[in-house]
Amino acid sequence: MEPFIRDVSEAAIDVLHASHQPDRHEPDGWIDRALLAYPDEFGPVLASVLHHARRCVLAIGDDRSKAVIAPDACGDARTHAITRARRILARRPTESERRATALVQGTSTGLTVAIAHPIPGAGASLAVRIQGEVHPDVVYARANRIEASPSLRDAWAVRCGSASPCSVWFCDLPSWIGGQDRMAIELAPNPLGFNEAMLIAHQGGGRVLVADGSLRERGESWIEASVLASGWSYLRADRTMGSSLPYFPNGAPYPATHARVPDADLFAICAAHTWAGSLRDALWLRRLPHFRVLP
């Protein structure tokens, strides 16, 4: 193992190697291509991790991943890619936010999420993506801000040590998603007007919650969830919804290109310092026995 990786997170990489089992589920390993194409543009600490990942991709990665991490020939494309990645990094959850508990409840009427910190740029509604650990489909939904119920306030006081959450959100939930043992829930600002869309374009940021228990038993129970960074970013109006009401009336997530980091331990360090490229990767990252050691 090379010294610069140990300097970045010696304890984390040690416990990851110690817990590695040959038959464990491997991640997709997706890391945003801008991070690996321009590793020196995001600070010296992160540069050492990204350089190591880039060399890994170039040495043993698939041909597509090798191709996408080539730097852009056009200066404007380079500037856009770096600026976008920097904005996402700047809006990652703080350490206190990542260590705070979120609560999730699945019932016959839908999904309720309560969080302890603001989502950057969030207004009255959120765009939501949900993926369970077993089912391959990603569910898209729209969540609205609601008031905390008495049962939520009671659960929050016991589990989170404060009177009430920062915000509470509710969205419809397909019946089959409640049968998932674990799920990742991505929450992103959903602009409702042009001015709000412009604000979110520059200041918005997403969050990924990974529920630590199963929603198989629907009812009044609240399940704890961990907060992870999201790679969501705003780009342009959504033209994919046809005649139905769009979840992104004034903007849609940027369709990022990712490269696959073929080493699972190295991917875990990269994703912990930046963000996981897929909801499936977020589930895998949270499953690690020593997840809390990661930055």
C-alpha positions in Angstrom: 0.0 0.0 0.0 1.4 3.4 -0.9 2.2 5.9 1.8 0.0 8.7 0.6 -3.2 6.7 1.0 -2.2 5.7 4.5 -1.6 9.4 5.3 -5.1 10.3 4.2 -7.0 7.7 6.2 -4.8 5.0 7.7 -7.3 3.7 10.2 -10.1 3.5 7.6 -8.1 1.6 5.0 -6.7 -0.8 7.7 -10.2 -1.8 8.9 -11.5 -2.1 5.4 -8.7 -4.5 4.5 -9.2 -6.4 7.7 -12.9 -6.9 7.2 -12.7 -7.8 3.5 -14.2 -11.2 2.7 -14.0 -12.8 -0.8 -17.7 -13.5 -1.0 -19.0 -10.1 0.1 -21.1 -8.0 -2.3 -18.9 -5.8 -4.4 -19.9 -2.2 -5.2 -20.6 -0.8 -8.7 -17.6 1.4 -7.8 -18.8 4.5 -9.6 -16.9 7.8 -9.1 -17.7 11.0 -11.0 -15.4 11.3 -14.0 -14.5 14.9 -13.2 -12.9 13.9 -9.9 -10.6 11.4 -11.7 -10.0 13.5 -14.8 -8.7 16.5 -12.7 -7.5 15.1 -9.4 -5.3 18.1 -8.5 -8.3 20.6 -8.7 -10.0 19.6 -5.4 -7.4 20.2 -2.7 -4.2 18.4 -1.7 -5.7 15.8 0.7 -8.3 14.7 -1.8 -5.8 14.8 -4.6 -3.8 11.9 -3.1 -6.8 9.7 -3.0 -8.0 10.6 -6.5 -4.6 10.1 -8.1 -4.4 6.6 -6.6 -7.9 5.8 -7.9 -7.0 7.3 -11.3 -3.9 5.1 -11.6 -6.0 2.1 -10.5 -8.5 2.7 -13.3 -5.8 3.3 -15.9 -4.0 0.1 -14.9 -6.8 -2.5 -14.4 -10.1 -0.6 -15.2 -12.5 -1.3 -18.1 -11.9 0.4 -21.4 -14.9 2.7 -21.0 -13.8 4.0 -17.6 -10.3 4.6 -19.0 -11.8 6.7 -21.8 -14.1 8.9 -19.7 -11.4 10.0 -17.3 -9.3 11.5 -20.1 -9.1 15.3 -19.6 -11.3 17.4 -21.9 -9.6 18.9 -24.9 -11.9 22.0 -24.7 -11.1 24.5 -22.0 -14.8 25.4 -21.4 -15.7 21.7 -20.8 -12.8 21.4 -18.3 -13.9 24.5 -16.5 -17.5 23.4 -16.4 -16.7 19.9 -15.1 -14.4 21.2 -12.4 -16.8 24.0 -11.2 -19.7 21.5 -11.0 -17.6 19.0 -8.9 -16.4 21.8 -6.6 -20.0 22.9 -6.0 -21.1 19.5 -5.0 -18.1 19.0 -2.8 -18.7 22.3 -1.1 -22.2 21.2 -0.2 -21.4 17.8 1.2 -22.9 17.1 4.6 -20.7 18.4 7.5 -19.3 16.0 10.0 -22.0 16.8 12.5 -24.7 16.2 9.8 -23.2 12.9 8.8 -23.1 11.8 12.5 -26.7 12.9 13.1 -29.5 10.4 13.0 -32.4 10.8 10.5 -35.7 8.9 10.9 -37.7 7.1 8.3 -41.2 5.6 8.5 -43.0 3.6 5.8 -46.8 3.1 6.1 -49.6 2.1 3.8 -49.9 5.8 2.7 -46.3 6.5 1.9 -42.8 7.4 3.2 -42.0 10.0 5.8 -38.4 11.3 6.3 -37.2 13.5 9.2 -33.8 15.1 9.2 -31.7 17.1 11.6 -30.1 19.6 9.2 -31.3 21.7 6.3 -31.0 20.4 2.7 -29.2 23.2 0.8 -31.7 25.0 -1.5 -34.7 23.1 -0.3 -38.1 24.8 -0.5 -41.6 23.4 -0.1 -40.9 20.2 -2.0 -38.1 17.7 -2.8 -37.3 15.4 -5.7 -36.8 11.9 -4.4 -35.1 8.8 -5.8 -35.4 5.5 -3.9 -33.7 2.2 -4.4 -34.0 -0.9 -2.3 -31.2 -3.4 -1.7 -32.9 -6.2 -3.6 -35.1 -4.7 -6.3 -33.1 -3.2 -9.2 -35.6 -0.4 -10.1 -35.1 3.1 -8.9 -38.4 4.8 -7.8 -38.9 8.5 -8.5 -41.2 10.6 -6.3 -42.0 14.1 -5.2 -41.9 14.8 -1.4 -43.7 17.7 0.3 -42.7 19.4 3.5 -45.1 18.6 6.4 -45.3 19.2 10.1 -43.9 16.7 12.6 -46.5 14.5 14.1 -46.7 13.8 17.9 -45.4 10.3 17.4 -42.4 11.7 15.4 -41.6 14.3 18.0 -41.7 11.7 20.7 -39.4 9.3 18.7 -37.1 12.2 17.8 -36.7 13.3 21.4 -35.8 9.7 22.5 -33.5 8.8 19.6 -32.0 12.2 18.5 -31.9 14.1 21.8 -33.7 17.3 20.6 -37.3 18.5 20.6 -38.0 18.2 16.9 -36.3 17.6 13.5 -35.2 20.4 11.2 -37.7 19.4 8.5 -40.1 16.5 7.7 -41.0 15.3 4.2 -43.7 12.9 2.9 -44.0 11.2 -0.5 -46.1 8.4 -2.0 -44.5 5.0 -1.9 -45.1 2.0 -4.2 -46.4 -1.0 -2.3 -43.4 -3.3 -3.3 -40.8 -0.9 -1.9 -41.9 -1.7 1.7 -40.6 -5.2 1.3 -37.1 -4.1 0.9 -34.7 -5.0 3.8 -32.7 -1.7 3.3 -33.1 1.2 1.0 -31.3 4.4 -0.1 -33.3 7.6 -0.4 -31.9 10.5 -2.3 -33.4 13.9 -1.5 -32.7 16.9 -3.8 -34.2 20.4 -4.0 -37.2 20.7 -6.4 -37.6 24.3 -7.7 -41.1 25.5 -8.3 -40.3 28.7 -10.2 -37.6 30.3 -12.3 -35.9 32.4 -9.6 -35.9 29.4 -7.2 -34.4 27.3 -10.0 -31.6 29.8 -10.5 -30.9 29.9 -6.7 -30.7 26.1 -6.6 -28.5 26.0 -9.7 -25.8 27.8 -7.6 -26.5 26.9 -4.0 -28.5 23.7 -4.0 -27.3 20.3 -2.8 -28.7 16.8 -2.3 -28.5 14.2 0.5 -28.7 10.4 0.5 -30.2 8.6 3.5 -29.6 4.9 4.0 -32.2 3.3 6.3 -30.6 1.0 8.8 -33.6 -1.3 9.1 -36.3 -2.9 7.1 -39.6 -1.3 6.0 -41.1 -4.7 5.6 -43.3 -4.2 8.6 -45.3 -1.1 7.9 -46.8 0.6 10.9 -45.9 3.4 13.3 -42.3 2.3 13.9 -39.5 4.8 13.0 -36.3 3.5 11.5 -33.0 5.2 11.9 -31.1 6.3 8.8 -27.6 7.5 8.1 -26.8 10.7 6.1 -24.4 10.4 3.1 -23.3 12.8 0.5 -25.2 13.1 -2.8 -23.8 13.8 -6.3 -27.0 15.5 -7.3 -26.6 18.7 -9.3 -28.9 21.1 -11.2 -28.6 21.6 -14.9 -31.6 22.3 -17.1 -35.3 21.9 -17.6 -36.7 18.4 -17.6 -38.1 17.4 -21.0 -38.6 13.7 -20.3 -41.9 13.6 -18.4 -44.3 13.9 -21.4 -47.8 15.1 -20.5 -47.6 14.1 -16.9 -46.7 16.5 -14.1 -42.9 16.7 -13.9 -41.0 16.1 -10.7 -38.4 18.7 -11.9 -40.5 21.6 -13.3 -37.6 23.9 -13.7 -34.6 21.7 -13.5 -33.2 18.2 -13.6 -30.2 16.4 -12.2 -27.1 16.7 -14.4 -26.5 13.4 -16.2 -23.0 12.8 -14.8 -20.6 10.4 -16.4 -18.9 8.0 -14.0 -15.8 5.8 -14.1 -15.7 2.4 -12.3 -12.9 2.1 -9.7 -12.2 -1.7 -9.7 -10.7 -1.9 -6.2 -13.5 -2.0 -3.6 -11.4 -0.6 -0.7 -10.0 2.2 -2.8 -13.5 3.0 -4.0 -14.8 3.2 -0.4 -12.1 5.8 0.5 -12.9 7.8 -2.6 -16.7 7.7 -2.1 -16.3 8.6 1.6 -14.3 11.7 0.7 -16.6 12.7 -2.2 -19.8 10.8 -2.9 -21.0 7.5 -4.1 -22.0 7.5 -7.8 -25.1 5.4 -7.4 -27.7 4.6 -4.7 -26.6 0.9 -4.8 -23.1 2.1 -4.0 -24.4 4.2 -1.1 -26.1 1.0 0.3 -22.9 -0.9 -0.1 -20.9 1.9 1.6 -23.2 2.0 4.6 -23.0 -1.8 4.9 -19.3 -1.7 5.7 -18.7 -2.9 9.3 -16.6 0.1 10.1 -18.5 2.7 8.1 -18.2 5.3 10.9 -14.4 5.3 10.6 -14.7 6.7 7.1 -14.4 10.5 6.7 
